[in-house]
Amino acid sequence: VQLQASGGGLVQAGGSLRLSCAASGRTFSSLFMGWFRQAPGKEREFVANIRRTGGYTNYADSIKDRFTISRDNSKNTVYLQMDNLKPEDTAVYFCAADPKGDGEYDYWGQGTHVTVSS
């Protein structure tokens, strides 16, 4: 599975960004998908995930009600809509695929940088 994340950039606090992650190499609808992030000097942390059909999503408490994960299986793409961004959301954002649905993300994208200025 190859994952290509895009959509990062520089935004002011309170603004929005939408990240995309395009997958190839395996039937996309068979993959649980997740977003993670790693801020400078910090460990990578879970942001959100979504089940194969998109019917169930899960979010980290720190971004709940501000971020929305979704997927379009016809486009082999998972999205992360980020609203009301805060400086503490500054990080490299990674998409990842969990083919067995057991919480083990075996495949990772290259990351896209998000910088939120105050």
Accessible surface in RSA format (square Angstrom, percent):
REM  Atomic radii and reference values for relative SASA: ProtOr
REM  Chains: A
REM  Algorithm: Lee & Richards
REM  Probe-radius: 1.40
REM  Slices: 20
REM RES _ NUM      All-atoms   Total-Side   Main-Chain    Non-polar    All polar
REM                ABS   REL    ABS   REL    ABS   REL    ABS   REL    ABS   REL
RES VAL A   1    32.33  21.3   1.91   1.7  30.42  73.3   1.91   1.7  30.42  82.5
RES GLN A   2   113.89  63.7 108.90  79.6   4.99  11.9  60.14 128.0  53.75  40.8
RES LEU A   3    15.06   8.4   0.25   0.2  14.81  37.2   1.03   0.7  14.03  37.7
RES GLN A   4   109.08  61.0 107.19  78.3   1.90   4.5  44.07  93.8  65.02  49.3
RES ALA A   5     3.38   3.1   0.00   0.0   3.38   7.7   0.00   0.0   3.38   9.0
RES SER A   6    57.41  48.5  53.56  71.5   3.85   8.9  38.23  81.4  19.18  26.9
RES GLY A   7    36.89  45.5   0.00   N/A  36.89  45.5  24.06  66.0  12.83  28.7
RES GLY A   8    29.30  36.1   0.00   N/A  29.30  36.1   2.43   6.7  26.88  60.2
RES GLY A   9    30.46  37.6   0.00   N/A  30.46  37.6  30.08  82.5   0.38   0.9
RES LEU A  10   133.32  74.2 100.31  71.8  33.01  83.0 100.31  70.4  33.01  88.8
RES VAL A  11    23.48  15.5  17.92  16.2   5.56  13.4  23.48  20.4   0.00   0.0
RES GLN A  12   132.80  74.3 130.59  95.4   2.20   5.2  34.52  73.5  98.28  74.5
RES ALA A  13    49.35  45.4  26.46  40.8  22.89  52.1  26.86  37.8  22.49  59.6
RES GLY A  14    48.61  59.9   0.00   N/A  48.61  59.9  22.29  61.2  26.32  58.9
RES GLY A  15    22.42  27.6   0.00   N/A  22.42  27.6  21.56  59.2   0.86   1.9
RES SER A  16    56.50  47.7  37.50  50.0  19.00  43.8  21.64  46.1  34.86  48.8
RES LEU A  17    35.54  19.8  30.48  21.8   5.06  12.7  35.54  25.0   0.00   0.0
RES ARG A  18   132.88  55.8 116.44  59.4  16.44  39.1  28.11  38.4 104.77  63.5
RES LEU A  19     0.00   0.0   0.00   0.0   0.00   0.0   0.00   0.0   0.00   0.0
RES SER A  20    26.51  22.4  26.51  35.4   0.00   0.0  13.84  29.5  12.67  17.8
RES CYS A  21     0.00   0.0   0.00   0.0   0.00   0.0   0.00   0.0   0.00   0.0
RES ALA A  22    50.42  46.4  46.81  72.2   3.61   8.2  47.03  66.2   3.39   9.0
RES ALA A  23     7.26   6.7   0.55   0.9   6.71  15.3   1.20   1.7   6.06  16.1
RES SER A  24    58.03  49.0  54.32  72.5   3.71   8.5  43.23  92.1  14.80  20.7
RES GLY A  25    65.65  81.0   0.00   N/A  65.65  81.0  27.01  74.1  38.64  86.5
RES ARG A  26   110.17  46.3  88.64  45.2  21.52  51.2  34.06  46.6  76.10  46.1
RES THR A  27    92.54  65.8  79.86  81.0  12.68  30.2  51.29  68.9  41.25  62.4
RES PHE A  28     4.31   2.2   1.02   0.6   3.28   8.5   1.02   0.6   3.28   9.4
RES SER A  29    50.34  42.5  42.98  57.4   7.36  16.9  22.28  47.4  28.06  39.3
RES SER A  30    34.26  29.0  29.84  39.8   4.42  10.2  33.61  71.6   0.65   0.9
RES LEU A  31     0.02   0.0   0.02   0.0   0.00   0.0   0.02   0.0   0.00   0.0
RES PHE A  32    37.43  18.7  37.43  23.2   0.00   0.0  37.43  22.7   0.00   0.0
RES MET A  33     0.00   0.0   0.00   0.0   0.00   0.0   0.00   0.0   0.00   0.0
RES GLY A  34     0.00   0.0   0.00   N/A   0.00   0.0   0.00   0.0   0.00   0.0
RES TRP A  35     0.00   0.0   0.00   0.0   0.00   0.0   0.00   0.0   0.00   0.0
RES PHE A  36    23.66  11.8  23.66  14.7   0.00   0.0  23.66  14.3   0.00   0.0
RES ARG A  37    14.77   6.2  14.77   7.5   0.00   0.0   0.97   1.3  13.81   8.4
RES GLN A  38    73.23  40.9  69.80  51.0   3.42   8.2  10.39  22.1  62.84  47.7
RES ALA A  39    21.73  20.0  18.50  28.6   3.23   7.3  18.79  26.5   2.95   7.8
RES PRO A  40   111.42  81.2  83.30  75.9  28.12 102.2  96.50  79.7  14.92  92.7
RES GLY A  41    92.08 113.5   0.00   N/A  92.08 113.5  45.27 124.2  46.81 104.8
RES LYS A  42   140.16  68.4 128.35  78.8  11.81  28.1  80.25  72.2  59.91  63.8
RES GLU A  43   154.00  88.4 141.08 106.7  12.93  30.8  57.27 110.8  96.73  79.0
RES ARG A  44   120.55  50.6  95.05  48.5  25.50  60.7  13.60  18.6 106.95  64.8
RES GLU A  45    77.92  44.7  72.39  54.8   5.53  13.2  30.28  58.6  47.64  38.9
RES PHE A  46    61.09  30.6  50.85  31.5  10.24  26.6  50.85  30.8  10.24  29.3
RES VAL A  47     1.15   0.8   0.95   0.9   0.20   0.5   1.15   1.0   0.00   0.0
RES ALA A  48     0.00   0.0   0.00   0.0   0.00   0.0   0.00   0.0   0.00   0.0
RES ASN A  49    36.19  25.0  36.19  35.0   0.00   0.0   2.33   5.6  33.86  32.7
RES ILE A  50     4.83   2.7   3.25   2.4   1.58   3.8   4.66   3.4   0.17   0.5
RES ARG A  51   120.36  50.5 120.36  61.4   0.00   0.0  22.48  30.7  97.87  59.3
RES ARG A  52    82.98  34.8  82.28  41.9   0.70   1.7  27.69  37.8  55.29  33.5
RES THR A  53   121.59  86.5  93.23  94.5  28.36  67.6  75.58 101.5  46.01  69.6
RES GLY A  54    26.85  33.1   0.00   N/A  26.85  33.1   6.43  17.6  20.42  45.7
RES GLY A  55    72.87  89.9   0.00   N/A  72.87  89.9  38.09 104.5  34.78  77.9
RES TYR A  56   112.27  52.4 109.11  62.1   3.16   8.2  75.21  56.5  37.06  45.7
RES THR A  57    48.33  34.4  32.04  32.5  16.29  38.8  11.29  15.2  37.05  56.0
RES ASN A  58    62.74  43.3  60.20  58.2   2.53   6.1   4.15  10.0  58.59  56.6
RES TYR A  59    42.82  20.0  32.31  18.4  10.51  27.4  26.58  20.0  16.24  20.0
RES ALA A  60    22.20  20.4  15.03  23.2   7.17  16.3  22.20  31.3   0.00   0.0
RES ASP A  61   124.47  87.2 100.10  99.6  24.37  57.6  39.23  92.3  85.23  85.0
RES SER A  62    67.38  56.9  41.03  54.8  26.35  60.7  49.86 106.2  17.52  24.5
RES ILE A  63     0.77   0.4   0.74   0.6   0.03   0.1   0.77   0.6   0.00   0.0
RES LYS A  64    99.34  48.5  88.68  54.4  10.66  25.4  48.46  43.6  50.88  54.2
RES ASP A  65   144.52 101.2  97.95  97.5  46.56 110.1  41.31  97.2 103.20 102.9
RES ARG A  66    27.97  11.7  22.55  11.5   5.42  12.9  20.87  28.5   7.10   4.3
RES PHE A  67     5.36   2.7   0.00   0.0   5.36  14.0   0.00   0.0   5.36  15.3
RES THR A  68    71.87  51.1  71.20  72.2   0.66   1.6  43.44  58.3  28.43  43.0
RES ILE A  69     4.83   2.8   0.00   0.0   4.83  11.7   0.00   0.0   4.83  13.1
RES SER A  70    47.86  40.4  46.66  62.3   1.20   2.8  33.21  70.7  14.65  20.5
RES ARG A  71    30.89  13.0   3.62   1.8  27.27  64.9   4.14   5.7  26.75  16.2
RES ASP A  72    42.74  29.9  38.66  38.5   4.08   9.6  14.42  33.9  28.32  28.2
RES ASN A  73    51.48  35.5  35.19  34.0  16.29  39.2  20.94  50.4  30.54  29.5
RES SER A  74   103.90  87.8  59.40  79.3  44.51 102.5  57.43 122.3  46.48  65.1
RES LYS A  75   136.47  66.6 116.18  71.3  20.29  48.3  69.71  62.7  66.76  71.1
RES ASN A  76    60.97  42.0  60.97  58.9   0.00   0.0   3.44   8.3  57.53  55.6
RES THR A  77    14.10  10.0  14.10  14.3   0.00   0.0   4.85   6.5   9.25  14.0
RES VAL A  78     0.00   0.0   0.00   0.0   0.00   0.0   0.00   0.0   0.00   0.0
RES TYR A  79    28.01  13.1  28.01  15.9   0.00   0.0  15.27  11.5  12.75  15.7
RES LEU A  80     0.00   0.0   0.00   0.0   0.00   0.0   0.00   0.0   0.00   0.0
RES GLN A  81    57.22  32.0  57.11  41.7   0.11   0.3  27.91  59.4  29.31  22.2
RES MET A  82     0.00   0.0   0.00   0.0   0.00   0.0   0.00   0.0   0.00   0.0
RES ASP A  83    54.95  38.5  54.95  54.7   0.00   0.0  21.96  51.7  32.99  32.9
RES ASN A  84    80.16  55.3  76.07  73.5   4.09   9.9  20.69  49.8  59.47  57.5
RES LEU A  85     1.47   0.8   0.00   0.0   1.47   3.7   0.00   0.0   1.47   3.9
RES LYS A  86    79.50  38.8  79.26  48.6   0.24   0.6  31.17  28.1  48.33  51.5
RES PRO A  87    54.41  39.7  47.35  43.2   7.06  25.7  47.66  39.3   6.75  41.9
RES GLU A  88   117.29  67.3  93.80  71.0  23.49  55.9  60.39 116.8  56.90  46.5
RES ASP A  89     0.04   0.0   0.04   0.0   0.00   0.0   0.00   0.0   0.04   0.0
RES THR A  90    36.16  25.7  33.93  34.4   2.23   5.3  31.82  42.7   4.34   6.6
RES ALA A  91     4.77   4.4   0.32   0.5   4.45  10.1   4.19   5.9   0.58   1.5
RES VAL A  92    32.53  21.4  32.49  29.4   0.04   0.1  32.49  28.2   0.04   0.1
RES TYR A  93     0.00   0.0   0.00   0.0   0.00   0.0   0.00   0.0   0.00   0.0
RES PHE A  94    37.05  18.5  37.05  22.9   0.00   0.0  37.05  22.5   0.00   0.0
RES CYS A  95     0.00   0.0   0.00   0.0   0.00   0.0   0.00   0.0   0.00   0.0
RES ALA A  96     0.00   0.0   0.00   0.0   0.00   0.0   0.00   0.0   0.00   0.0
RES ALA A  97     0.00   0.0   0.00   0.0   0.00   0.0   0.00   0.0   0.00   0.0
RES ASP A  98     3.47   2.4   3.47   3.5   0.00   0.0   0.00   0.0   3.47   3.5
RES PRO A  99    11.03   8.0   6.01   5.5   5.02  18.3   6.01   5.0   5.02  31.2
RES LYS A 100   131.73  64.3 105.94  65.0  25.78  61.4  87.08  78.4  44.65  47.6
RES GLY A 101    31.80  39.2   0.00   N/A  31.80  39.2   1.69   4.6  30.10  67.4
RES ASP A 102    79.97  56.0  45.67  45.5  34.30  81.1  41.76  98.3  38.21  38.1
RES GLY A 103    51.10  63.0   0.00   N/A  51.10  63.0  28.73  78.8  22.38  50.1
RES GLU A 104   106.70  61.3 105.75  80.0   0.95   2.3  26.68  51.6  80.03  65.3
RES TYR A 105    36.46  17.0  17.92  10.2  18.53  48.2  15.07  11.3  21.38  26.4
RES ASP A 106    70.55  49.4  41.26  41.1  29.29  69.3  19.97  47.0  50.58  50.4
RES TYR A 107    73.60  34.4  70.63  40.2   2.97   7.7  36.10  27.1  37.50  46.2
RES TRP A 108    84.82  34.0  55.05  26.6  29.78  69.9  45.93  24.5  38.89  63.1
RES GLY A 109     8.27  10.2   0.00   N/A   8.27  10.2   1.54   4.2   6.73  15.1
RES GLN A 110   101.20  56.6  69.68  50.9  31.52  75.0  69.58 148.1  31.61  24.0
RES GLY A 111    10.21  12.6   0.00   N/A  10.21  12.6   0.07   0.2  10.14  22.7
RES THR A 112    15.30  10.9  11.91  12.1   3.39   8.1   5.15   6.9  10.15  15.3
RES HIS A 113   128.27  70.1 122.30  85.0   5.97  15.3  77.25  79.6  51.01  59.4
RES VAL A 114     1.33   0.9   0.00   0.0   1.33   3.2   0.00   0.0   1.33   3.6
RES THR A 115    61.18  43.5  61.17  62.0   0.01   0.0  36.93  49.6  24.25  36.7
RES VAL A 116     7.35   4.8   0.00   0.0   7.35  17.7   0.00   0.0   7.35  19.9
RES SER A 117    41.73  35.3  35.31  47.1   6.42  14.8  35.54  75.7   6.19   8.7
RES SER A 118   128.26 108.4  67.57  90.2  60.69 139.8  54.68 116.4  73.57 103.1
END  Absolute sums over single chains surface
CHAIN  1 A     6048.2       4579.2       1469.0       2946.4       3101.8
END  Absolute sums over all chains
TOTAL          6048.2       4579.2       1469.0       2946.4       3101.8
